[in-house]
Amino acid sequence: MKDTEIPRAVAAAVDTAAEYGLGTDDADVLHNSNRIAVRLRPSGILARVAPLAHRPDFEVELVRRLAGTGSPVAGLDPRAEPRVHLRDGFAVTLWTYYEPTAAPEDHPPAAYADALARLHAGLRRIDLAAPHFTAPHFTDRVADALRVVEDPAVSPDLGAAERALLTDTLHGISRAILDRGPRQQLLHGEPHPGNLLATADGPLFIDLETACRGPVEFDLAHAPEDVAAHYPGADSGLLADCRILSLALAVSWRWDRDDQLPDGRRRGREWLAQLRADLDRREHAAGGGH
């Protein structure tokens, strides 16, 4: 979110909490990307505020359903209506604030894998209970990324060689994943360490706005590599391809002219170098099999 919009967005969060008699003496912006996360004291609320174009109705409904499955997710604040609140041009949602007990990088791999497996089990239960509860497919994410990298007007700073590399990778690796015929289900979409809280209630996932359908390895690819060893039944070959695809997606977003991730372009260059190395290793491994 642009810096000029943040004061109005914070005010929208404060005013929304006040509707429920939850006064705010202090409001701290904890995170800023396509939306901001604001801690409201002393109410114990984490408000997420997004432009109306990014209304998180799907995420709110998904979390409501997951709450009934005992899944490890951070919940909506029970003192407010569990819905998207519209105020001053923003979409506001009110969540329970959890005091972190450890840094994101300190999640024990076994606990991380167990939490992700339990989340996947809950997501499968939602699929069975509500078969018409639709979500995008992971290939829709690929299509979105291709719209960025294939259009120089959207990614004007992306060089021709890099544009070709990303285009070929997004097309080729997503096709290779589908050609394996993996079992697919509802997923978190981006369960990386920054989206897993260490709390007194155990590890809890947040930010399910990227939920999609695909193989569980697509989710597992966002976790640190040592987590996979503790996840039951993961396909190592499929996971390797999913790791390359998730990296290619992350790189693509960094070259969007409207990307607002802090220091995003530098990260994009670093991740692009990593992507080349991973693709070289994949090609070498495939050649070694002949």
C-alpha positions in Angstrom: 0.0 0.0 0.0 1.3 3.5 -0.8 2.6 5.5 2.1 0.2 8.3 1.3 -2.8 5.9 1.9 -1.6 4.4 5.2 -2.9 7.1 7.6 -6.5 6.7 6.1 -6.2 3.0 6.2 -5.2 3.0 9.8 -8.1 5.3 10.6 -10.4 2.9 8.9 -9.2 0.1 11.1 -9.6 2.2 14.3 -13.1 3.3 13.3 -14.2 -0.2 12.4 -13.0 -1.6 15.8 -14.8 1.3 17.5 -18.1 0.2 15.9 -17.9 -2.8 18.3 -16.9 -0.7 21.3 -13.3 -1.7 21.0 -11.4 1.5 21.6 -7.9 2.1 20.4 -5.2 4.0 22.3 -2.4 2.9 20.0 -2.2 1.6 16.4 1.0 0.1 15.0 1.5 -0.9 11.3 3.2 -4.3 11.5 3.3 -5.2 7.8 2.7 -3.4 4.5 2.3 -5.1 1.1 -0.9 -5.1 -1.0 -2.6 -4.5 2.4 -1.5 -3.4 5.8 -1.7 -5.3 9.1 -2.4 -3.0 12.1 -2.1 -4.0 15.8 -4.7 -2.2 17.8 -4.1 -1.7 21.5 -5.5 -2.4 24.1 -8.2 -4.4 22.3 -6.0 -7.2 21.2 -7.1 -6.9 17.5 -5.0 -7.3 14.4 -6.8 -5.3 11.6 -6.0 -6.0 8.0 -6.9 -3.2 5.6 -6.9 -3.5 1.8 -8.1 -1.5 -1.1 -11.6 -2.4 -2.2 -10.1 -4.1 -5.3 -8.6 -6.7 -3.0 -11.7 -7.5 -0.8 -10.9 -10.6 1.2 -14.4 -12.1 1.3 -13.1 -15.6 0.2 -10.4 -15.6 2.9 -12.9 -14.7 5.6 -15.3 -17.4 4.5 -12.5 -19.9 4.3 -11.2 -19.2 7.8 -14.8 -19.4 9.2 -15.1 -22.8 7.7 -11.7 -23.9 8.9 -12.5 -22.8 12.5 -15.0 -25.6 12.6 -12.4 -28.3 11.7 -9.9 -27.6 14.5 -7.3 -26.5 11.9 -4.3 -24.5 13.0 -5.3 -21.0 11.7 -5.4 -17.6 13.3 -9.1 -16.7 13.8 -11.3 -13.7 13.3 -11.9 -11.6 16.4 -15.0 -13.1 18.1 -16.2 -9.7 19.3 -16.9 -8.4 15.8 -19.0 -9.7 12.9 -17.0 -12.2 10.9 -17.2 -10.3 7.6 -15.4 -7.7 5.5 -16.2 -4.2 6.7 -16.2 -1.4 4.1 -15.0 2.0 5.3 -13.6 5.0 3.5 -12.6 3.1 0.4 -11.0 0.2 2.2 -11.9 -3.4 3.1 -11.2 -4.0 6.8 -11.2 -7.4 8.6 -10.7 -7.8 12.3 -8.6 -10.7 13.6 -7.4 -12.0 16.9 -3.9 -10.7 17.7 -1.5 -13.5 18.8 1.7 -12.5 20.7 4.5 -14.3 18.9 6.6 -16.7 21.0 9.4 -17.2 18.5 10.6 -15.6 15.2 9.3 -17.1 11.9 12.7 -18.6 11.1 12.7 -20.6 14.4 9.8 -22.9 13.7 10.9 -26.5 14.4 10.6 -28.4 11.1 8.6 -31.3 12.6 6.1 -28.9 14.2 5.9 -26.9 11.0 5.2 -30.1 8.9 2.6 -31.3 11.4 0.7 -28.0 11.3 0.7 -27.9 7.5 -0.5 -31.5 7.4 -3.3 -30.7 9.8 -4.2 -27.6 7.8 -4.4 -29.7 4.6 -6.6 -32.2 6.4 -9.0 -29.4 7.4 -9.0 -28.1 3.9 -9.9 -31.5 2.5 -12.8 -31.7 5.0 -14.1 -28.3 3.6 -13.9 -29.8 0.1 -16.0 -32.7 1.1 -18.6 -30.7 3.1 -18.9 -27.9 0.5 -18.0 -29.2 -3.0 -19.2 -25.9 -4.5 -16.8 -23.9 -2.4 -14.6 -22.9 -5.3 -11.0 -21.5 -5.3 -8.6 -20.6 -8.0 -6.3 -23.3 -9.3 -2.5 -22.9 -9.0 -2.4 -22.6 -12.8 -4.5 -19.4 -12.4 -1.6 -18.0 -10.4 0.8 -19.0 -13.2 -1.5 -17.2 -15.7 -1.4 -14.1 -13.6 2.4 -14.2 -13.5 2.6 -14.7 -17.2 0.5 -11.6 -17.7 3.2 -9.7 -15.9 6.3 -11.1 -17.6 4.9 -11.3 -21.1 3.8 -7.7 -21.2 6.7 -5.1 -21.3 4.2 -2.4 -20.3 3.5 -4.2 -17.0 7.2 -5.2 -16.4 9.2 -2.5 -18.2 12.4 -3.1 -16.3 12.6 -6.8 -17.1 15.3 -7.7 -19.7 14.6 -9.7 -22.8 16.6 -12.7 -21.7 15.0 -12.7 -18.2 11.6 -12.3 -19.7 12.1 -15.4 -21.9 13.5 -17.4 -19.0 10.5 -16.7 -16.8 8.0 -17.3 -19.6 9.5 -20.6 -20.5 9.8 -21.7 -16.8 6.2 -20.8 -15.9 4.9 -22.6 -18.9 7.2 -25.6 -18.8 7.3 -26.4 -15.1 3.5 -26.0 -14.5 3.0 -28.3 -17.5 5.5 -30.8 -16.0 3.6 -30.7 -12.6 0.3 -31.4 -14.3 1.8 -34.2 -16.5 2.6 -36.1 -13.3 -1.1 -36.4 -12.6 -0.9 -35.5 -8.9 -3.7 -35.7 -6.5 -5.0 -32.1 -5.9 -7.0 -30.4 -3.2 -7.6 -27.0 -1.6 -4.4 -25.4 -0.4 -3.1 -22.5 1.7 -1.3 -21.1 -1.4 1.7 -19.5 0.3 2.4 -21.2 3.7 5.9 -19.8 4.0 7.5 -19.0 7.5 6.1 -15.5 7.4 2.6 -16.8 7.3 3.0 -19.2 10.2 2.8 -17.7 13.7 4.5 -19.3 16.7 1.9 -18.7 19.5 1.0 -20.0 23.0 -1.7 -22.0 21.2 0.9 -23.6 18.9 1.8 -22.8 15.3 -1.1 -21.0 13.5 -1.3 -20.1 9.8 -2.4 -16.7 8.6 -3.1 -14.9 5.3 -5.1 -17.4 3.4 -6.0 -14.9 0.7 -3.8 -16.9 -1.7 -5.7 -20.2 -1.2 -5.9 -22.2 -4.4 -6.2 -25.8 -5.6 -3.3 -28.0 -6.5 -1.0 -30.8 -5.1 0.1 -30.5 -1.4 3.7 -30.3 -2.7 2.8 -26.8 -4.1 2.2 -25.7 -0.5 5.2 -27.6 0.8 7.4 -25.8 -1.7 6.9 -22.6 0.2 8.3 -24.1 3.5 11.9 -24.5 4.4 13.5 -27.6 2.8 13.9 -29.5 6.1 10.2 -29.4 6.7 9.5 -31.8 3.8 11.3 -34.7 5.6 8.6 -34.6 8.3 5.6 -34.3 5.9 4.0 -37.7 5.3 3.9 -39.0 1.7 5.5 -36.0 -0.1 6.7 -36.8 -3.6 10.3 -35.5 -3.8 10.3 -35.1 -7.6 7.0 -33.3 -7.7 8.2 -31.1 -4.8 11.4 -30.1 -6.6 9.3 -28.9 -9.6 6.9 -27.1 -7.3 9.9 -25.3 -5.6 11.1 -24.0 -9.0 7.6 -22.9 -9.9 7.0 -21.1 -6.6 10.3 -19.3 -7.0 9.5 -18.3 -10.6 6.1 -16.9 -9.4 7.8 -14.9 -6.7 10.4 -13.5 -9.1 7.6 -12.5 -11.6 5.8 -10.4 -9.0 8.9 -8.5 -8.2 9.1 -7.2 -11.8 5.6 -5.9 -11.8 5.8 -2.1 -12.1 3.3 -1.8 -9.3 5.0 -4.2 -6.9 5.1 -2.7 -3.4 7.2 -5.3 -1.6 9.9 -3.4 0.3 13.3 -3.9 -1.5 11.4 -6.1 -4.0 13.5 -5.4 -7.0 16.8 -6.4 -5.2 15.1 -9.6 -4.0 13.9 -10.2 -7.5 17.4 -10.1 -8.9 18.7 -12.4 -6.2 15.9 -14.9 -6.7 16.4 -14.8 -10.4 20.0 -16.0 -9.9 18.7 -18.7 -7.7 16.1 -19.7 -10.3 18.8 -20.1 -12.9 20.9 -22.3 -10.6 17.9 -24.5 -9.8 17.0 -24.9 -13.4 20.6 -25.8 -14.2 20.5 -28.5 -11.5 17.2 -29.8 -12.8 18.6 -30.0 -16.4 21.8 -31.7 -15.2 19.8 -34.3 -13.1 17.6 -35.1 -16.1 20.6 -35.5 -18.4 22.3 -37.7 -15.9 19.3 -40.1 -16.1 19.9 -40.9 -19.8 
